[in-house]
């Protein structure tokens, strides 16, 4: 559970973390930086892919100037050949949140990885560790078969899950087989918040987010993402899911040209942003803030009392 420290209680106000959430390319990092400068905070990453070392351009991680302006934590700390999941992220992030708060600094958790954020804000169900033998068996099955088996065991989860992502299907089916329970039932534990929560949801109309996504895709390719992918031929199954990996590998193999690569990255990012918007809209405790809101409005919303 995320708990207020004794230091924060002495000050008479909560040092519970502030969460800055939103879809990719919405300006979360810039908003978090402005909040930290104004309120004396430190940034803790909640982006699954920005945790990886050596993929900073590909994942649009904060640059050296921003990281010098205020302390940033959990950026580029994991070797890209290491697998990562929300449970391990929680184990890394919780001690950092407590440590930042103990120094009377505001922990500002920023990112768009909904499940990672959910593991911080709500008590997660106890899920089994991966079983190597079972995982190998599931990885050998075609996606259609994985979906069919999941529909038999957990039709609710089969309707909810991203059925185009074989890794998600494999993990959901693995949990069903190892626990004998439905994943959708285990998710019910997420209905109970682990602490009083406060957070911002940075929002843009889709039509206004689109050019930001296109600009990011172009900047990624211009500023070194191609070389990052070239330097990392071997990646963990988690890192492999980063948008741009598959597209840039196709570019490097001569299968597509630069323009097609950029367009595919833009389309994949736009689809991801749509899924993120759907996820975050279910989190009713988040306070919406327009992506182009003035700084004063952003800070007023950040300083508002907890939503829960």
N, C-alpha and C positions, 0 to 999 in steps of 0.2 A: 504494500500500500504506500502511496505517496503521502507522507505526513509532514505537517509544518514542523520546523525545527524549533528547539528551545530559544534559539537566537531570534527567530522571527516572532515568537510569542512575546519576547521581551520588548520588541519594538512596537507591539500593539497592532500589528497587521500581519497578514499571511504572506509567507514566502512560497506558497504553493506555486508551481510552475505556470507560466502563461504559454498556451499552445497557439502557434501561428500555422494555420493549415490552409489548404487550397490546392487547386489543380496545378499541374506543371506549367511553367512560364507565367504564372500569375503575379510574381513579384514577392513571394513569401520571404525570401532571404533579405531583400531590401527593406521590407516592412519590419522584420525582426531586428535588423541592424539599427534602424531608426529608433525603435523602441528601446533597445539596449543602451544606445547613446543617451537617450533622454532620461531613462529610469534606472540606470546603473545595473544593467543585466549582462548575462553571458549566454551565448547561443549553444544549444545542444541539438545535434543533428538527429532528425527522424526520417531521413530519406534512405531507403534500403541500399541504393546504389552509390550514394555519396560516401558511404562507409568504406568503400573499397579504395585502396591505394593504387595510384597510377592511372586512374580513369577520370581525373578531375575535369577535363574538358568535355568528355563524352557525357558526363553526368551533371554538367553545369554547377559544379561545386563552387563555393565562394572563393574568390581570388585572394592573393597575398595582401592587398590593400585592406580589404574588408576584415580579414583575419587579424591584421595588425591593429585595426581600429578598436575591436572588442574581442575578448577571448572566445574562441570557437572550439567545441569539443565533438569528438567522434566523427571527424572528417578524415578520410584517408588512413584509417587505422587498421583495416583488415586486408590481408593479402588476397588478391582476386582469385586465387585458386581455392580459397576456403569457402565452404558452404556456410550459409547464414540463414537464420530464421527469426521470427518475431520473439520467441522465447529467449534466445541468446541475446537479442538486442535489448530486451527488457533487463536482463541481468547486467548488461553493460551500462545502460542509461540510468537506472535507478540510483546507484551509488553516486553518479556524477551530479544528478539533480540534488541529492541531499548535501553533497559536498559544496556545491555552488551556493545553496541556500544557507549553509552553515557559516559562510563568509558574508552574510547579509547582502548577497547579490541576488537579483531576480533571475531564476532559470527560465530561459525562453526556448521552448522546444519547437523546432520548426521543421516541416517536411510535409510530403504528400503521400507517404506510404501508410494508407489507412490502417492496415492490420498492425503495423508496428506501433502506431499511435494508440490503437485500441488496447494493446497489451500494456501500455503505460496508464491509460485513464481508467481501465476497468480490470477487475480481477479475472485473469484468463482461466479457462478450464485446464486441468492437468492432462496434457496430451502426451502420448507415448513418444519416445525417441524413435528415429527411423530404424527399421530392421533391414540390414544390408541385403540379406537373401531375398526377402519379400520385395524390397525396392528394385532389385535387379529383375525379378520376375515381372513386376508391373511395368518397368521401363521397356520391356520387350513386347508389350501389348500395344496394338494400334489404338489411336485415340478413340475411335468409335467403340471399340470393345471396352475400354476404360469407362466411357460414359454409360454404356449399357449396363455394366456391372454396378456402377454407382447408382443408377436409376433403380435397380432392383433393391439395393440395400438402404438407400437414403434418397427418395425422390425429391424431398424438399431441398436438400443440398444440391442435387443435380440440376434443379431449376435455378438456384441462386448463383452457382459457381460460373466462372468464365470457362465455358466448355471448349473453347478453342485453345486453352492452355493445358498441355498434357501434364506439366508439373503439378498444377493445382489438382487435376483429376487423380493423379497418382497418389498425392498426399492424402486427399480426402478418402480415397478407397483404402489406403494403407491404415488410416486411423480407424475406419469401420472394421477392418479385418482384425486389427490388433486388440481393440477394446471391446468388440461385440456391440458397440453403441453406434447410434447415428451421429454424424458430425453436427447435424442441425440441432440435435438435442444438447450437445456439448457447448454449442455457441450460446445457449441461453444464459450461461454464467456472465456473459458480457452485458446483461441488462443491469447489473449493479455496479455503479461507479465506485472506484476505490478511494475517492476523496472528492471534496467539493471542487468543481472544475470551472476553469475560465479559459476561454480561447476565442480566437478570431478566425473567421473564414474569409479569406481574400477572394472576392468574386469579380468576374468579368462576364459580360454577355458573350456567348460563343462567337459572335461575329467580330467582337473586339479582341478576343483572345487569339483568334486565328492568325492575324499578322504577327503577333508576338511569338507564336509557335514557329511560324515560318522563319522569322528572324533568328530564332534560337537554332533551328536546324542548319541554316546557312553559316552562322557563327561557329557552330560545332565543327563543321567540316573545314572552315577557313583557318581555325586556330589550333589544330593539332589532334583532333579526335581520330583522324585516319591513322596517324602514327601511333597513337595509344593502342588502337586495336591491332595494328601490325606487331607491336611489341608484346602483345599478350595472346599468343595463339591458343594457350590453354587457360580456360576459365572454369570456375566452379559452376554447377548448375544454377545457382542463384545469380551470379554475375552475368551469366549467359543471357538472362532475361532483360538486361538493360536495353532500352530502345537505342538503336544505332549499331549494335554489335552485328546482327545478322545482315543489315543493309550495307555496312562498310566492308564486311567480309566479302560480300558479293561484288562490291566495287573493286576490291583488291584482287579478286580472282578474274577480273575482266568480264564478268557476267552482265554488268550494268554500267552505265556511264555516271558521271558526277551528278548531272541534273536529275536522273532517275533516282539515284541514291538519296538526294536531298528531298525529293518529293515523297519517297517511301517513308523516310524518317518523319516528315511532316504529317503524313496520314496516320502513321502509327502513334505519334504523339497526340494528335487530335483525338483519336479513339481512346487513348489512355486518359486524357483529360476529361472526356465524357464520363468514363467509369468513375473517376475520382469525384466529379461533381455529384454523381448519384450516391456514392458512399457518404460523402460529407453532409449531404442534405438530411441524412437520417440521424446525424449527430445534433440533436436539437439544442444542446448546450453551447454550441459554437455561435458567436455573434457575427453576423454578416457585416463585412466592410467592403465598400467598392474598391476595386484595384487602383483607381485613380483618385481615391479620397485624399483630401489635404492632410498634411502631417498632423495638424492639431486634432482633426477628427479621429485619425488613427490612434493617437495617444489617449484621447478621451475614452475611446472604446476599450483600449488596453487596460486602462486604470479602473474600469467599471467593476463592481463586485462580481463575485462568481455567479454563474448561471444556475448551478445546481446546489 
